[in-house]
């Protein structure tokens, strides 16, 4: 679904502020903005008003050369070069779809810093969601153009930028033909379960955007980049909370005397998680039918905000969501503790999930790229480092807050979700460790750092956004704005 269609369906018009995000042209480092018709070979995004379609296309491009390979010990090789033992001076090219988002931005900088040639593809709709719902990141975040410009100024490295919607196949195909990626890292999806459960229009948007966007990526790879390796961000939420151990993607079973290895059963718990299940099925099918090579990273809950790269300058800062729609559990708890708000434990608090530091997210993606799947192979890695219940997280934050002089209280609130609040949970996650993952485990020092970060920006906290405002059972057909 294109951005303007989402706006129309949800009853909002594209605000001037969002248009500014899209049309900033003060790059000054070989970025080019031009308007052209739909037959042009450059990347494009249709910009439409709520009432009338425009014939003009908006293009943001950056120079293709990677400059200043500072602190790079070796040039990453393509999958084919690795397999054949060949060397090449050409950096491996990685397209980061959704590179303006929480995980995508950190990953794009990390890969660029490691010597990969990086291009970001993004329609900037995540920023529009904040405008629609009256939300904001705890950290001030610069425009994507200023982010990339600052990165170039600090490192000499160029990140290409393609602004457009991957649900527009013409735009996506032109981006693939222009950049010719060796790997495509796909973060470009609506990633919030609560957002998908607000109302019908957002449920439909989530399914359409995520499933159709991923299908378009698969078709673009088939048509224009057959050797490209897809690294797709999935979610541990695909599995649900079964009363047996969760394997990494597949389960060997014996039934009526016959044994087979099958995809692990999926028990998704929101329209968002269901979209991820559909993605996995579509990717697995195209690997079998077309010989696509793909790695599905079923990621746990991510916490933290800083990586080595985002800490280099305030204009490189990553977003940190603490609200009830986009905020993840540990990030929300640390912000709540910083402003003296009771930690909001949903229901009994026994909900257990896998967690990982954002520094490990970027490390896992790099490992998957450096060790690509074979043609026709569909791999599944469970991407997390530790398991915690919500109650355990609350206890850890309470203890860490006390050391900093924060009086942290915990409050049980009615659970807005439909889920088991006490359950068995044991998920396997060995494949990334076997590839060399060195995890950043949740420690007292890391919690201290995250809490101090939250305290630093506590004046930016809107306490009206802390409590959950989206109910799984009360969602309806009528478009609505989350209450504030």
Legacy VTK file of the C-alpha trace (Angstrom):
# vtk DataFile Version 3.0
C-alpha trace
ASCII
DATASET POLYDATA
POINTS 484 float
0.000 0.000 0.000
1.373 3.370 -0.870
1.760 6.012 1.792
-1.015 8.238 0.500
-3.439 5.331 0.450
-2.681 4.628 4.110
-3.299 8.269 4.884
-6.648 8.184 3.101
-7.740 4.942 4.728
-6.846 6.144 8.197
-8.445 9.550 7.782
-5.278 11.636 7.867
-3.654 14.028 5.388
0.079 14.145 4.897
1.233 16.924 7.160
3.702 19.638 6.093
6.135 18.272 8.638
6.134 14.865 6.993
6.491 16.379 3.544
9.546 18.190 4.840
11.059 14.870 5.906
10.600 13.588 2.379
11.700 16.613 0.406
14.734 17.980 2.200
17.403 18.703 -0.405
20.183 20.400 1.513
22.496 17.404 1.207
25.619 18.961 -0.245
27.391 15.625 -0.789
26.519 14.471 -4.306
22.911 13.640 -3.471
20.581 14.511 -6.325
16.906 15.429 -6.322
14.975 15.564 -9.550
11.476 15.110 -10.892
10.656 12.841 -13.776
7.923 10.760 -15.343
7.140 7.176 -14.413
9.131 5.785 -17.343
12.432 7.090 -15.991
15.048 4.568 -14.918
15.802 6.306 -11.607
14.268 5.396 -8.261
10.938 7.008 -7.484
8.128 7.570 -5.045
4.678 8.732 -6.034
3.694 11.622 -3.810
-0.070 12.035 -3.756
-2.357 14.351 -1.875
-5.345 12.904 -0.053
-7.721 13.993 -2.785
-5.782 14.065 -6.042
-3.028 12.014 -7.619
0.102 13.772 -8.779
1.960 12.839 -11.935
5.330 13.862 -10.511
7.761 11.458 -8.924
10.136 12.320 -6.097
13.667 11.008 -6.263
16.529 11.101 -3.819
19.794 9.556 -4.944
23.315 9.573 -3.610
26.585 8.945 -5.383
27.403 5.280 -5.742
31.061 5.412 -4.718
32.065 4.357 -1.229
34.839 6.569 0.023
37.263 6.535 2.927
37.436 2.900 4.051
38.685 3.948 7.483
39.275 1.252 10.113
38.420 -1.535 7.674
40.682 -4.547 7.931
39.381 -6.394 4.875
36.953 -5.968 2.027
33.822 -8.130 2.414
33.384 -10.612 -0.427
30.254 -11.581 -2.273
28.715 -14.979 -1.619
30.013 -16.290 -4.945
33.506 -14.985 -4.242
33.499 -16.634 -0.817
32.433 -19.935 -2.337
35.125 -19.819 -5.037
37.899 -18.399 -2.868
38.282 -15.398 -5.165
39.191 -11.969 -3.884
37.931 -8.646 -5.158
38.523 -4.992 -4.429
34.798 -4.302 -4.877
33.002 -3.988 -1.536
30.015 -6.232 -1.078
26.829 -4.255 -1.687
24.019 -4.411 0.869
20.582 -2.883 0.420
18.988 -2.107 3.798
15.237 -1.893 3.256
13.688 0.102 6.093
17.036 1.672 6.885
15.506 4.733 8.583
13.965 2.634 11.369
15.148 1.515 14.802
16.978 -1.659 13.751
17.552 -0.611 10.138
19.427 2.607 10.878
21.801 0.963 13.338
22.394 -1.866 10.863
23.062 0.453 7.908
25.712 2.389 9.853
27.299 -0.768 11.224
27.633 -2.367 7.785
28.937 0.858 6.239
31.514 1.112 9.008
32.592 -2.469 8.283
33.359 -1.635 4.671
30.179 -2.715 2.928
28.678 -0.505 0.248
25.260 0.357 1.665
22.037 1.688 0.206
18.979 2.551 2.270
15.493 2.047 0.829
12.710 3.637 2.888
9.419 5.486 2.395
9.793 7.260 5.794
6.285 6.156 6.782
7.442 5.271 10.312
7.864 9.003 10.943
4.322 9.530 9.639
2.951 7.058 12.187
4.301 9.243 14.994
2.587 12.297 13.501
-0.680 10.389 13.161
-0.712 9.096 16.719
0.868 12.075 18.484
3.956 10.083 19.497
7.636 10.927 19.534
10.947 9.227 20.106
12.589 9.777 23.488
15.676 10.789 21.535
15.524 13.587 18.961
16.234 12.059 15.552
17.517 13.944 12.530
16.073 13.635 9.038
17.397 10.726 7.007
19.155 13.169 4.681
20.948 14.893 7.562
21.806 11.532 9.112
23.495 10.346 5.928
25.225 13.685 5.404
26.632 13.598 8.942
27.849 10.019 8.462
29.657 11.068 5.286
31.236 14.062 7.060
32.471 11.910 9.952
33.670 8.831 8.073
33.999 9.736 4.411
31.631 6.867 3.619
28.646 7.329 1.332
25.295 5.651 1.940
22.974 5.716 -1.046
19.358 6.671 -0.411
16.288 5.531 -2.333
13.101 7.111 -0.979
10.075 5.119 -2.039
7.609 2.370 -1.187
8.565 -1.256 -1.805
4.882 -1.972 -2.431
5.421 0.061 -5.620
7.181 -2.577 -7.717
8.294 -0.098 -10.375
10.174 1.894 -7.749
11.660 -1.222 -6.140
12.772 -2.760 -9.424
14.554 0.458 -10.402
16.312 0.533 -7.037
17.484 -3.066 -7.533
18.663 -2.406 -11.101
20.460 0.762 -10.034
22.215 -0.590 -6.935
22.640 -4.299 -7.839
22.808 -5.601 -4.245
24.668 -8.740 -3.200
22.464 -8.903 -0.083
19.113 -7.362 0.773
18.416 -6.843 4.484
14.671 -6.483 4.842
13.473 -4.399 7.811
10.886 -2.554 5.725
7.714 -3.616 7.511
5.196 -2.205 9.956
6.674 -3.797 13.056
4.250 -3.104 15.913
1.688 -5.640 17.130
-0.372 -2.941 18.923
-0.399 -0.742 15.798
-1.810 -3.646 13.793
-4.579 -4.057 16.381
-5.799 -0.439 16.569
-8.507 -0.754 13.919
-9.411 -2.443 10.631
-7.547 0.029 8.412
-4.276 -0.456 10.271
-4.709 -4.233 10.366
-5.214 -4.214 6.594
-2.302 -1.824 6.090
0.008 -4.046 8.152
-0.881 -7.179 6.223
-0.754 -5.481 2.819
2.436 -3.534 3.457
4.322 -6.437 4.986
3.191 -9.328 2.793
3.031 -7.509 -0.558
6.240 -5.610 0.152
8.091 -8.863 0.849
6.620 -10.482 -2.261
7.857 -7.537 -4.293
11.347 -7.949 -2.831
11.315 -11.626 -3.796
10.215 -10.852 -7.351
12.822 -8.087 -7.660
15.521 -10.534 -6.580
14.318 -13.137 -9.071
14.178 -10.713 -11.990
17.121 -8.397 -11.358
19.502 -9.932 -8.815
19.425 -13.723 -8.910
22.505 -14.154 -6.720
21.242 -11.737 -4.060
20.918 -13.154 -0.547
17.798 -12.117 1.352
18.272 -11.497 5.075
14.729 -11.050 6.354
13.869 -9.858 9.839
11.223 -12.172 11.222
10.027 -12.481 14.801
10.024 -15.032 17.596
6.347 -14.114 17.902
5.634 -16.381 14.930
6.016 -19.378 17.230
3.690 -18.228 19.995
4.184 -19.904 23.381
3.865 -23.674 22.821
4.183 -26.129 25.688
7.204 -27.728 24.014
10.691 -26.459 23.179
10.881 -24.037 20.252
13.364 -25.217 17.627
15.080 -22.994 15.062
12.541 -22.975 12.273
11.980 -26.691 11.814
10.755 -29.645 13.850
11.376 -33.343 13.232
8.270 -35.369 14.069
7.182 -38.995 13.859
3.535 -39.615 13.019
1.949 -43.013 12.378
5.374 -44.565 12.080
6.763 -42.062 9.564
9.279 -39.304 10.279
9.714 -35.944 8.569
11.266 -32.538 9.255
8.644 -29.819 8.856
8.370 -26.067 9.481
7.806 -25.443 13.170
4.073 -24.829 13.879
3.158 -21.140 14.017
0.785 -19.601 16.576
0.871 -15.882 15.866
-0.835 -13.546 18.331
-1.620 -10.397 16.304
-2.217 -9.285 12.728
1.387 -8.094 12.710
2.749 -11.484 13.768
0.469 -13.178 11.241
1.984 -11.044 8.480
5.389 -12.373 9.471
4.116 -15.956 9.257
2.828 -15.281 5.738
6.233 -13.786 4.849
8.041 -16.912 6.036
5.818 -19.165 3.963
6.263 -17.039 0.851
10.034 -16.892 1.264
10.308 -20.649 1.834
8.233 -21.303 -1.281
10.327 -19.040 -3.510
13.534 -20.639 -2.259
12.169 -23.996 -3.389
10.606 -22.773 -6.647
13.111 -20.158 -7.833
16.338 -21.002 -6.041
16.254 -17.846 -3.886
18.783 -17.865 -1.067
17.287 -16.568 2.184
17.926 -16.309 5.904
14.913 -15.670 8.142
16.018 -14.022 11.401
13.325 -14.676 13.988
14.292 -11.866 16.314
13.370 -11.507 19.947
12.563 -8.249 21.719
15.277 -5.638 21.143
16.454 -3.194 23.804
19.007 -0.425 23.962
19.673 2.553 21.742
23.405 3.013 21.239
25.786 1.241 18.935
29.383 2.251 18.268
28.228 4.137 15.193
25.108 5.888 16.505
27.134 7.168 19.481
29.545 9.045 17.195
27.366 12.167 16.860
23.955 13.352 18.052
22.722 13.540 14.450
23.354 9.785 14.180
21.243 9.018 17.250
18.758 6.197 16.923
15.123 6.462 17.898
13.949 5.100 21.271
10.237 4.370 21.590
8.667 4.182 25.044
4.941 4.484 24.270
2.354 1.713 24.458
2.223 1.262 20.671
5.859 1.025 19.540
7.841 0.781 22.781
9.320 -2.610 23.695
9.232 -3.875 27.267
12.703 -3.109 28.631
13.009 0.244 26.865
9.580 1.234 28.219
10.462 0.152 31.756
13.692 2.164 31.808
11.923 5.318 30.645
9.120 4.786 33.158
11.676 4.389 35.940
13.485 7.551 34.855
10.359 9.723 35.146
9.019 8.115 38.326
6.133 6.292 36.644
5.318 2.793 37.966
6.502 0.024 35.676
3.488 -1.219 33.711
3.397 -5.003 33.975
0.622 -6.451 31.827
-1.509 -8.901 33.801
0.380 -11.527 35.804
3.723 -10.666 34.203
4.753 -14.233 33.507
4.974 -13.627 29.753
8.441 -14.869 28.758
10.271 -13.891 25.583
13.745 -13.842 24.079
15.641 -10.534 24.314
18.755 -9.053 22.735
20.784 -5.847 22.723
20.554 -3.763 19.545
24.328 -4.153 19.230
23.682 -7.864 18.779
20.997 -7.192 16.176
23.569 -5.536 13.919
26.117 -8.245 14.689
23.654 -11.009 13.777
22.797 -9.365 10.463
26.476 -9.002 9.627
27.082 -12.687 10.420
24.176 -13.747 8.204
25.523 -11.639 5.313
29.089 -12.883 5.719
27.859 -16.511 5.773
25.121 -16.523 3.120
22.578 -19.233 2.510
23.092 -21.477 -0.512
20.946 -21.071 -3.637
17.543 -22.576 -2.878
18.210 -22.692 0.871
15.753 -21.267 3.381
17.501 -20.885 6.733
15.899 -19.884 10.009
17.928 -18.439 12.896
16.350 -17.618 16.237
17.928 -14.245 16.979
18.063 -13.544 20.701
20.561 -14.011 23.504
18.587 -14.367 26.766
15.090 -15.170 28.010
13.222 -13.117 30.627
9.706 -12.859 31.920
8.147 -9.425 32.232
8.305 -9.761 36.039
12.019 -10.573 35.843
12.650 -7.482 33.741
10.733 -5.338 36.220
12.831 -6.709 39.100
16.069 -6.018 37.244
15.064 -2.438 36.451
13.908 -1.878 40.032
17.287 -3.019 41.418
19.273 -1.014 38.873
17.172 2.077 39.566
17.788 1.811 43.303
21.544 1.978 42.699
21.012 5.257 40.852
18.784 6.680 43.572
15.537 6.062 41.689
12.557 4.796 43.644
11.007 2.367 41.181
7.580 0.874 41.744
5.719 -1.748 39.748
2.045 -1.718 38.848
0.032 -4.536 37.333
-2.320 -3.207 34.656
-5.033 -5.070 32.743
-3.449 -6.930 29.867
-4.592 -5.371 26.560
-3.447 -8.451 24.649
-4.896 -11.932 24.289
-2.047 -14.150 25.455
-0.992 -16.663 28.073
0.330 -14.755 31.076
2.088 -17.761 32.593
3.556 -20.420 30.326
6.453 -22.690 29.462
9.070 -21.104 27.206
12.327 -22.633 26.040
13.566 -21.538 22.608
16.728 -22.819 20.944
19.153 -20.213 19.584
22.478 -21.818 18.771
22.979 -21.212 15.031
24.160 -17.609 15.286
26.486 -18.490 18.145
27.981 -21.188 15.927
28.668 -18.491 13.320
30.553 -16.421 15.898
28.017 -14.247 17.723
29.550 -12.719 20.842
26.513 -11.457 22.758
26.132 -8.381 24.937
24.214 -9.910 27.824
21.945 -7.818 30.015
24.100 -6.796 32.967
23.910 -4.275 35.789
26.240 -1.934 33.919
24.117 -2.079 30.764
20.949 -1.371 32.717
22.707 1.522 34.465
23.680 2.914 31.078
20.179 2.579 29.631
18.622 4.141 32.736
21.080 7.041 32.666
20.247 7.567 29.019
16.547 7.675 29.871
17.205 10.143 32.696
19.194 12.352 30.292
16.160 12.746 28.016
13.370 12.493 30.586
12.159 16.027 29.845
11.052 14.731 26.437
8.773 12.067 27.937
5.045 12.467 27.395
3.607 10.510 30.318
0.208 10.379 28.589
1.705 7.920 26.107
2.960 5.412 28.676
-0.172 3.420 29.489
-1.401 0.825 26.973
-4.179 2.224 24.798
-4.771 -0.529 22.220
-7.009 -3.474 23.113
-6.943 -6.748 21.173
-10.593 -7.397 22.055
-11.956 -3.896 21.498
-10.475 -3.171 18.062
-13.142 -2.394 15.482
-13.811 -1.416 11.902
-13.941 2.329 12.432
-10.643 4.237 12.095
-9.597 5.727 15.390
-6.810 7.721 16.953
-5.096 6.269 20.006
-6.311 8.167 23.066
-3.902 10.572 24.752
LINES 1 485
484 0 1 2 3 4 5 6 7 8 9 10 11 12 13 14 15 16 17 18 19 20 21 22 23 24 25 26 27 28 29 30 31 32 33 34 35 36 37 38 39 40 41 42 43 44 45 46 47 48 49 50 51 52 53 54 55 56 57 58 59 60 61 62 63 64 65 66 67 68 69 70 71 72 73 74 75 76 77 78 79 80 81 82 83 84 85 86 87 88 89 90 91 92 93 94 95 96 97 98 99 100 101 102 103 104 105 106 107 108 109 110 111 112 113 114 115 116 117 118 119 120 121 122 123 124 125 126 127 128 129 130 131 132 133 134 135 136 137 138 139 140 141 142 143 144 145 146 147 148 149 150 151 152 153 154 155 156 157 158 159 160 161 162 163 164 165 166 167 168 169 170 171 172 173 174 175 176 177 178 179 180 181 182 183 184 185 186 187 188 189 190 191 192 193 194 195 196 197 198 199 200 201 202 203 204 205 206 207 208 209 210 211 212 213 214 215 216 217 218 219 220 221 222 223 224 225 226 227 228 229 230 231 232 233 234 235 236 237 238 239 240 241 242 243 244 245 246 247 248 249 250 251 252 253 254 255 256 257 258 259 260 261 262 263 264 265 266 267 268 269 270 271 272 273 274 275 276 277 278 279 280 281 282 283 284 285 286 287 288 289 290 291 292 293 294 295 296 297 298 299 300 301 302 303 304 305 306 307 308 309 310 311 312 313 314 315 316 317 318 319 320 321 322 323 324 325 326 327 328 329 330 331 332 333 334 335 336 337 338 339 340 341 342 343 344 345 346 347 348 349 350 351 352 353 354 355 356 357 358 359 360 361 362 363 364 365 366 367 368 369 370 371 372 373 374 375 376 377 378 379 380 381 382 383 384 385 386 387 388 389 390 391 392 393 394 395 396 397 398 399 400 401 402 403 404 405 406 407 408 409 410 411 412 413 414 415 416 417 418 419 420 421 422 423 424 425 426 427 428 429 430 431 432 433 434 435 436 437 438 439 440 441 442 443 444 445 446 447 448 449 450 451 452 453 454 455 456 457 458 459 460 461 462 463 464 465 466 467 468 469 470 471 472 473 474 475 476 477 478 479 480 481 482 483
